[in-house]
C-alpha cells in the first residue's frame, strides 16, 4: 500500500483576510449603565447607524428603547429620555437604511411603529410615532426593511403571517398591509433578503426553510432537512447560496450551506460545539466574510465564503470573557477606513449593563486607503421608490465608495438636487472620485442656499467625516474624551494636508505637461 507523503501538512490558502483580528473599544469608548432588556426573544435587541445607537431597554409598564448619539460614550444617564410609545415589551428595532433619523419597532402589543428621531437626538420622551401599523393579531417578533426600495417594511408575528407595508401614504395609522404572506405553519424565526430584494428567505419553528418572491409572496423553494434544525438564515449576497445556523439531530450547534436553486439537501453541514445559545450569523458581502456570534458566548467565529468547494473556510475567532446577549452591526459607510476596519459589532453585555464596540481589523502597515478591502458598497440612497417597487420593478443597490474625500459633495445641504448629476459623473469617471473643478462649481452655485431649511427626506444628509457625524459631536466631558477628540482632529488635519499635497503635485504635473505641449508645437512665422 502506497502512502502519500506530507499528508499531515495543513492546506493553506491565500487570503487577505486570514489575519483579521477583533479589537474591543476602550472603556471610555463603551456605553455604560444601559438597562438592557431581559427579554428571552432571540433577536439582536440593538440597531446602529453612523449617527445613532438604539437599544431595547428593560422598563415597567410598556416597552421602550434608548436612542443615543453614536458619540455619546461613557456613563449613560439613568433618566435619559426614551422612545416609549408601545403598550407591551419591544421585541425588535431596525433603522431605515436610507434615513438615519427613522427607526421601526415592533412589540408584544401587536403593532409596528415607525419613529422620526429629532435632528439632535431624543431630548425628551418620545411617545407619538410617525406611523403606526395595525394588522397583526398577535405579538410582532421581527421586522425588516427592504434593502433597495424606500419606505417598504416587512413584519412577521406570532400569527404566522408575513406582512408587507408601504409607508409612503398620508395616513398616520395604517391598518391594511400591501400584501399578506401565509405560507408558514408556525412562528417565523428569521428573515433575509437577497441583494436586490427580489427574493427573501425565512426560517420557521416548523423546521422548514422557505425561499419566496418579495412582490407576489409566491413560494419558490422549501427545505425540510431532518438532520438540521435551522433557527437563523442569511442570503449570501450574489453567491446564490443561503447559510443557516441551528442545531443537529444530536443537539449540537451547527451551520449549513444551501444552494439557492435547490434546497432539497444542504451543500455542507458543520458542527461547532454543544452549547445551547442561538447562533447569530452576520455576513459582509464586500469581503465575503461570515461571522458567527452565539447568544451567551464571549467568542465570535469568522469564516471566508467562496463559490467553489470547500465553500466555507475557517479563519479564526475572537475570544472574550464577556458574554453577549445581542449584537448591533454598523453599516459599512460608518466604518473607520483609516484603521482598515472591515466590520464593527456593538456587543450587549447584560451582566454589566454595557455596550461594547468591537472592531474587526485587517492588519496593514500602510496608513493609506486600501482599495482592495473596500470595494464599492451599498449607500444610503434608495434605488427605488415604494411606488416603483410595488409596480413590480427590482433594482440593485446604489453603490458608493468609502474612500475619504469621495463624499465631499454629500455635505451640501441640497444634496437631493445633486444626486442625478453626481451619479452620472461617478459612472463616467473613476468610481467614487469627484473632480475638483466640479466640486468647486457646485459649492459656488449652492453657496447662497446653505442656510435653507432641510426637508424631512434630506435630514439624513448632515456632514460625515470618515463615519463621524460632525453636527452631533457632544462636547467632551472628561480629559480622556478631550484627548481622544484632539487626536482625531489631528489625524483629520494630517489626512487633509496629504490630500492637498497630492493636489499640488498633480497641478504641477499638469502645468509641466502644458508647457511641454506648447514647446513642442512649431512656432508660427511672424
N, C-alpha and C positions, 0 to 999 in steps of 0.2 A: 504494500500500500504506500503510495507516494504522499508525502505531507508537504504542503506548500510552505515556503519559508516566510518568516516575518509576519505570520498571521496575527501575532499579538499586538502589532503596531496599530494605534488608533487612526481612523480615517480623518485627516484634517482637510478642511476645505477653505478656500479663500473667501473672506467676508470682511467688509469694512466695519461690521457691527459686532464682531466677535469679542471685542473688549469693552463693550458698553458697560458702564457701571452706574449704580444708583448713589446719589448724593443727597442726603437729608439736609433740610434747612437748619440753620442755627436757631437757638431758642428765641432770639429776638425776631426772627422772620416767621415764627409759627403763630397760630391764633389760639390763645389760651383762655380757659374759663368758659368754653362754649357748652351749654347744656344739651348735648347731642341726644337725640331721641333714643328711647329704649325699645322701639318697635321691633318685632321679630320678622317683619317683611323682608324678603330677600332682594332689596333694592340698594342703590348706591347712597341714598339719603343726602347727596351733595351734588351741586352743579356749579360749574365755574366758567367764566369767560374773561377776556382781558381786562374787564373793568370791575366785575363783582364776583364775590363768592357767596353762594346761598347754601344753607344747611338746615335740614329739618331739626327742630328742637323739641325737647320734652316740655310739655306745659299742661296745665289742668284746665278743663272746660273748653274743649275745642282743639283745633290744630293750628300750628303756627310754624313759620320758618324765619330764620335770620337772613338778612342780606347785608353783607359787609363790603366796603371798598376793598379791592384786592390788595391795597397798600396799608389797610388798617390792621397791621400785625401787632403782636403783643397781647396784653391782657384785654379781654373784651368786657365791657361794662355789663353787669348782670341785668341792668334796666334798659339795655339797648332796645330801641323800638323794633317791632317785628311786623311781619305780614301775617295778619291773624283774622282772616275772614271766613275760615271753614268752621263748621259746627262739629266735625269729627277729626280724628287724627289725620295729618297729612301723610300720604304714603309714597309720593314720588314728586319730584320737581325737575323741570328741564328748561334751560334758557333757549329762547328763539335764536337759531343760528345766524339770522340775518338782522337782528336788532338786539343789541346788548342791554337794552333797557326794558325788555319784555320777557317775562317768565311765566310758565304754566305750572299749575299744581293740581294734584288730584287727591281725593280724600275718602275717608270712610263714610262721609255724608252723601255719597253717590254723585257728587258734582265734580266738574273740572272747572277751574277758574284761571283766567289769564290776567296778569297784573302788569301795570305800567309802573316801572320804578322811576322815581324822580331823578333829575339830572345829577344831583349831588348826593344820591343815596337816600335811604329811608331815615328821615329825621324825626318822624312821629309814626305811631302805629298806623299801618295801612289796613283798612278793613273793607274798602269798596273796590271790587275788581273792575278791570276794563271790559271783560267778557265773562259770562257765566254760562257753562254748557250743561244742560239738563237733559239727559236721555237714558242714562243707565239706571237700572232698578236696584242694583246692589253696589257695594263699595268699589271704587275705581282704584286699581292697583298699579297701573302702568300707563305712561303717556310717552309719545314720541313725535317729534316734529318731522315733517317731510324734508329730506336733505337738499332739494333743489327748488321746490315751489314755495313761494312766500305765503305765510298765514294758513297753511294746511296742517292740521293736527290730528294724530291718531290716538285713540284711547281704548283701553280694554279693562273690563271689570269682572267681578265675581258672578255676573250673569252670563258669562261665557261669550259675550258679544265683543266684536271689534268695531268701533265707530269712527267714521271719518268726518271731520268738522271743517267748515270753511269760515274763517274769522273775518273775511272781507265782506261784512254785511253790516247794515246800520243798527241792528238790534243789539241791545246790551245783554239780554238773556236769550240764548239760542236753545230751542227745545227740539229741533229736528236736525239730525245729522245728515250730511250729504249721502252717506251710504252706511249700511249696517251689514257686517260680515258675520255669518252664523255657522261656520264650519266646525267650531270647536265644541267638544262634549264635556270639557272641564275648564278649570282656570288656566288662562294664558300666563306663562311664567316669564317669557321674554319675547322681544320683537327686534328685528334688524332689517334695514333696507340695503339694497344694492346701491351702486354709485349714483345712478340717475334717478333712483326712487321708483322705477317702473315695477319692481317686484319687492316683496318683503317675506321674510321667514319668521316663523313663530315656533316656540316650544310650549308644550301643554302638559298639564298634570296627568293626562291620559297616556303619556309616554310617546306621543307622536310628534314628529317634526313636519311642519307644513310649509310649502312654498306657494305664495299666492300673488296674483296680479293686484297692483295697487288701485288701478282705476275701477275695474269691474268687481274685484273681490273673488274672481274665479280661482278655484284650487288647481294648481299646476302639478304639484308633486306632493306625495305624502310618504313618510318613512315611519315604520313601526319595527324598530330593532329590539329584539328580546335581550340582547347582550349589553345594551347601553341605554340607560335611563337619563335622557337629556334634561337639564334644567335651564341652561342659557345657550343662546345661539348667536353667531355673528356671520354675516355675509362678508367674505373676504374680498372686498373691492371688485376689481375686474378679473379676478383669477377664476371666476366661475366655480367657486368652491364655498362650502359652509364649514364652520367649525363649531362643535357643540361641546359643552362641559357638563359633566354629570357624574353618575356612578355606574359601576359594572354590576353584574348579577351577584357578585360577592361583596358588594357594598364598598368597593374601593373607588376613590376619586379617579375620574378618567376623562380624557378628551378624545374626541373622534372627529375625523375629517371626512367630508362628503363631497361627491361630485354633484354640482347644482342641477345637472341634467338627468341624473339617475340616483335617486335616494333609496334604492332598494337595499343596498348594502354599503357600509362605510368603507372608504378607501384605506383608512388607518384607524386603529384604536390604540391608545397608550395609557396604561395605568400609572398613576402618580404616587399615591400614598393611601393610607387608611383613615385619614381624618374625616370628620363629619361636616365641616363647614362648606358652604356653597362656594364653588369656584367662579369668580367673576373674570370673564375674558375681555381683553381690550386689544384692538387691532389698529395699527398705524399703516394705512395703505401706501404712504410715501416711502417708508423704509421696509415694508413687508415684515414688520416685527409683530409678534403676538405676545402679550403679557398676560399672565395668569396670577390673580391675587385671590387667595382663599379667605373667606369670612372667618375671623377669629385667628388667622395666621399672622405671623410677622414677616413672612418672606414673600417675594414676588419672583416667579419664574419667568424667563423670557426666551422666546424661540424666534427663528427666522423661517418664513414660509416661502416655498418655491413651487412652481407649477409642475415640476418633474420630481420623480422619486428621489429621495425618500420623503419629499413634501415638507416635513417638519424637522428642522434642525435645532436641537437644544443648544443654547448659548451659555447661559449661566443663571444665577439667581441672586437677588438682593436679600440680605438677611437682616432682621431687626428683632429685638425682644418686645417691641410694642405691637400688640395685635390690632388689626384693622377691622372696623365694623362695616365700613363702606369706603368708596373711593370716588373722588371727583377727578375729571381729566380736563386740562387746559387745552383749548383749540390750538392748532399749530401756529396761528397768527399771533398768539400771545407768548410764544417761547422766546428765550434769550439766545439768539443765534450766535452772539459773540462768544459764548462759552460752549458752543457745539451741543446745546441741549436739544434732544430729539423727541422727548416726551416728558410730561410733568403730571404727577399724581398729587392729589390732595387727600391725605390719609386721615380718616376719622378714628381717633383713639379714645374710646368711650371712658376707659378707666381713669384717664387723666383729664377729660374734657378738653382734648387738644386736637387741633387740625394741623397736620404736619405736611408742608410741601416737600415732595420728593422728586428730584430731577434725574432723568436718565441721560447720561452724557457720553458722547463719543470722544475718547481722548485724542486730541490733536495738538501738535506743537505750535502750529501756526495760529495766529490770532485773527487772520483774515477770514472773510466769509467763505464757507465751504459749500460750493455749489453741488457737489456730488451727494451730500446728505440732505440737502434742502431742495428737492425738485419743486416745480410749480404745484401749489396746493390749493384746496378749496378756500374761497374767500367768503366774506360776509355779504356778498351781493347775490341776491336770488337770480336763478336762471330763468324762472317763470313766475308769472303772477298766478294767484289762485284761480282766476277765471281761465287762463290758458291751460293750466293743468287739468281743470275739470272738463275742458273741451277735448281731452284725450292726448295732449302733447306731452312728450317726455324729452328732457334735455339734461345733459351732464352738467356738473357744477361749473360756475365761473371761477377760473383759476387766477391765482395771484403769486407773485414772487415774495419771498421772505427777506430778500436782500436789503440791508439798511439803505435808505435813500430812495428805494423804488416806490415807496408810498408817500412821496413828498406832496403830490397833488391832492392826496386824500385829506390833508389838513385844511384844505379850503372849505369854508362853511357851505359853499354852493356846490359841493361835490356831485350832487344828484344831476346837475346840468352837464357835468363833465364826463359822466360815466361812458357815454357813447363814444365821444371823441378819444377818451383815454384808451378804451378797448381797441379802437381802430389803430391807434398809433402803436400800442403794445404788440398787436398782431403783425404789424409791418416791420417793426424793429426787433431788437433782441428782447426776449421775454423779460418783463419786469423793469426794463430800463426806460427812463424818460429823458428826452433831450433837454439840455439846459435851456436852450432858447425857447422851447415850448413852455417850460415851467415859468420862465420869466414873463412870457406873453400872457399866460393865464393869470399870473399874480397881478400884472398891470391891469388887465381887463376886469378883474374881480376885486380890485383894491377898494372901490367905493362901496362894496357890498359886505364887507367883513363883519359889520355890526348889525346886520339884518337878523330878524328873529328866525329861528330854525323851526321847520315843520316837524311833526311827530316822526315822520319817516326818516328825517335827517339827524335825529338826536343821537344816533349811533356813530356819527362821523367826527367825534372830537379827536384832537391830535393824539396820536400814539407815537411813542418813541421806543422802538425795539420792544414792543409789548407793554410798555408802561404808560399809563394814562396821565398826561401832564396836568389836565384840568382837575383831577380828583386826588392829587397828591396831598395828603393831610400833613400839616406841619409836624416836624419831628418832636416827639415827647421826651426822648431820653438822649443822652450824649452818644450812645451807640447808634441810634437811628440817625442822628445828625452826621456822624462819621460815615455811615453807610451811604447816605444821600450825597455827601460830599464826594466820596469815591466814585459813585455812579455818575455824578456831574462831570468829574474829571475825565472819566472814561469816554463820556459822550463828547466832550470838547476835543479829546485826543482823536476820536474817530472822525469828527468833522474836519479837523486840521488835515488828517490824511486824505480825506476826500477833496479838500481844497488844493492840496499839493498835487494830487493826481490831475485835477482840472488844469492847474497851472502848467504842468508838464505837457498835457495834451494841447493846450493853447500854443505853447512854444513850438511843438512839433508841427502844428498846422501852419504857423507863421513861416517856419523854415520851408515847408512844402510849397507854400505860395511864392516865397522868394525864389526857390529853385525853378518853379514853373515860369516865373517872369524872366529869369536869367536865361532859361533855355530857349525862350521864344526869340526868333530872329528880329533884330531891331529894324524897324521900318526906316527907309531912307527919308531924309528930310526934304 
